[in-house]
Amino acid sequence: MSILDNIVEEKRSAVSRAQHEVPQADLEKMSAARKEWRGFAAALEHPGVRLIAEIKRASPSRGDIKPDLDPVETARAYAAGGAAALSVLTDKPFFKGSAEDLKQARKATCLPVLRKDFIVTPYQVYETCAMGADAMLLIVRILDDETLCTLHKLALGLGLDVLTEVYDEQDAGRANRIGASLVGINNRNLADFQTDVCHAGRMASRLSPDVSLVALSGISSADDIRRTLASGIRRFLVGEALVRDADPVALIRQWVSFSADTAYGGCAREIEAADGCG
């Protein structure tokens, strides 16, 4: 089994255990009673570079990144730097995250918060809403068509924004078919965890032209930001680079100050060559 298969299998087992502790009916009541929302998708529509800054302790491919990370301190630093939104890993076995991390990070700032996890059941959608997230991630390739559509509709119906993650053309086609309006293109292939920061730019044209695109994974330098800007994508989700940096406030400020004039055409030239135009 691949790392992704292991994660999904463990997630289904975790959901089964959680349902015995907190029935779905209880989560549905909490979701219905929720009153405070922050617009995640709306925050990404403002002009310029929009950065989703991620709270991330570890990953299956990189191991420990910052096990002692303080979600409150980190969230405040990201907000001070000018991040548009937060992303919080809530998976414990593989990423050492938790729902408590999300709650603390959201309470520490006024930024909208994405729950980043492996959502495979309706139970988790209600759970996401009940824990206070403003948005959630849906990974196309771990869901069949019916489940993808069901979870997407349920989340939107509850008031959650949805960041739909794709990797290849097949994923993109499925995201288009469910009408996903906010799509993250993963630069990391979840089959082998290899990363190519130009991948999102190459995939952008496969999505509907009215979709808001986000580049996910592998962004670690000013050049990566410039290359991606040159491909027409101005929204980014960044985790490890910010967590490891000694001064994430300064790093975010630098990156969000970039404009199209600072773009570096490395990926753009690669895309042209791939399309037979360069």
Secondary structure, DSSP 4 states (H G I P E B T S, - for coil): --HHHHHHHHHHHHHHHHHHHS-HHHHHHHHHH------HHHHTSSSS-EEEEEE-SEETTTEES-TT--HHHHHHHHHHHT-SEEEEE--STTT---HHHHHHHHHHSSS-EEEES---SHHHHHHHHHHT-SEEEEEGGGS-HHHHHHHHHHHHHHT-EEEEEE-SHHHHHHHHHTT-SEEEEESB-TTT--B-TTHHHHHGGGS-TTSEEEEES---SHHHHHHHHHTT--EEEE-HHHHH-S-HHHHHHHHHT--GGG--THHHHHHHHHTT--
